[in-house]
Amino acid sequence: MNAPSSPPRAAPAPRPGILDIVAYKPGRASAEGVEKPVKLSANENILGCSPLAKAAFASVMDELSLYPDGRGNQLRGAIAERYRIEPGRIILGCGTDEIFAMLAQTYLQAGDNIVQGEYGFGAYGIAARANEAEVRMATERNYRIDVDAMLAEVDERTRLVFIANPANPTGTMLPASEVERLHAGLPPDVMLILDGAYAEFCSDPNFTDGLELARGASNIVVTHTFSKIHGLAALRVGWGYAPFAVAEAVDRLRLPFNTSIPAQVAAIAAMEDEEFAARSLAHIEQWRPWLTQQLGGLGLEVVPSAANFVLAGFPTARGRTAAEAEAFLASRGLLVRGVGGYGLPNHLRFTIGLEEHNRAIVEVLGEFLGRS
Ligand SMILES: *Cc1c(COP(=O)(O)O)cnc(C)c1O
């Protein structure tokens, strides 16, 4: 019973901060009146996935009644061997999204903050706010992380610093020397999370995913996903390379069976299929410069990309908005990503497609921009 002075109890209330979260909005998957649209809105692998991964997935059809190995020891071992890292320092997750959520839950408390770039990936902010932490956005320069601006946002309540490298939705890359400078400028109790979701698409000699830097550091976590170059987004599996103490702490709150049997076996097979990964990279390396050049030729402001997508800005002077272009493309069955939620209302993000898709994007956009 309430004491006479206490307010009447109403409905269950979420903890502070939850209602400030803007739920993650995935890339669109359908368009009205279009039977089979081409989805270029979620940076999925346009070539699908490895046939070896499909065979591995199919091979466990008779094991659906079984719980997986919660620690995913076979996958853990395969990653450790492939990347020459210690198996005990690997965190497996239901997608890397879950790894960000687990790190936030393990390291943040009310009043803490995280620092990320101005156009930082949405999942980081959701993970922070879910733990009553503040999200600090450092101004970017030419759509690229500015290390000095990031360091200027760090204060005594900062616990986690996130960068995706290459970044999403901008596609820009931060060179190894700048990643090192960012790390060197952080207090030792601030964790640097290097999200390498698109690392495999970047062959720039100045790029590093940070695994070597992380090896000897006590405050770096590097993540990789099977969702992008390996084309297994449906299976939700990613991994992080963390200091032992971090991996051990996270393991205490990890859901006991967070990666499934099909995900574990398909991920192992995907890693073994180097031919598929090489073909996926070659496809991006062939079409990324082409799409960049063609979109630029249409008068769009294209951001140089190191990933499997390209971000382009619409010139406001010409009176055609990105939102109109997105709708026009959708009406022709081409689904691309509006990025207004990232503070880029006049840009669109184009996942690189097959040749016919890329040519169709350029043709339809040309038609759109040509109409007055
Ligand atoms: C796609 C993506 C990921 C991968 O997410 P999963 O949960 O592993 O599918 C991580 N970070 C960024 C920036 C991404 O765009």
The ligand as a Tripos MOL2 file, in Angstrom:
@<TRIPOS>MOLECULE
LIG
   15    15     1     0     0
SMALL
NO_CHARGES

@<TRIPOS>ATOM
      1 C1         26.9240   -3.2280  -40.7010 C.3       1 LIG1
      2 C2         27.7010   -2.6130  -39.6000 C.ar      1 LIG1
      3 C3         28.1110   -3.3740  -38.5050 C.ar      1 LIG1
      4 C4         27.8160   -4.8400  -38.4110 C.3       1 LIG1
      5 O1         26.7180   -5.0860  -37.6380 O.3       1 LIG1
      6 P1         26.3250   -6.5880  -37.3080 P.3       1 LIG1
      7 O2         25.5430   -6.4490  -36.0400 O.co2     1 LIG1
      8 O3         27.6030   -7.3470  -37.0960 O.co2     1 LIG1
      9 O4         25.5400   -7.0970  -38.4550 O.co2     1 LIG1
     10 C5         28.8540   -2.7730  -37.5160 C.ar      1 LIG1
     11 N1         29.2100   -1.4780  -37.6090 N.ar      1 LIG1
     12 C6         28.8560   -0.7260  -38.6500 C.ar      1 LIG1
     13 C7         29.3150    0.6770  -38.7150 C.3       1 LIG1
     14 C8         28.0720   -1.2610  -39.6700 C.ar      1 LIG1
     15 O5         27.6860   -0.4930  -40.6800 O.3       1 LIG1
@<TRIPOS>BOND
     1     1     2 1
     2     2     3 ar
     3     2    14 ar
     4     3     4 1
     5     3    10 ar
     6     4     5 1
     7     5     6 1
     8     6     7 2
     9     6     8 1
    10     6     9 1
    11    10    11 ar
    12    11    12 ar
    13    12    13 1
    14    12    14 ar
    15    14    15 1
@<TRIPOS>SUBSTRUCTURE
     1 LIG1         1 GROUP 0 **** ****
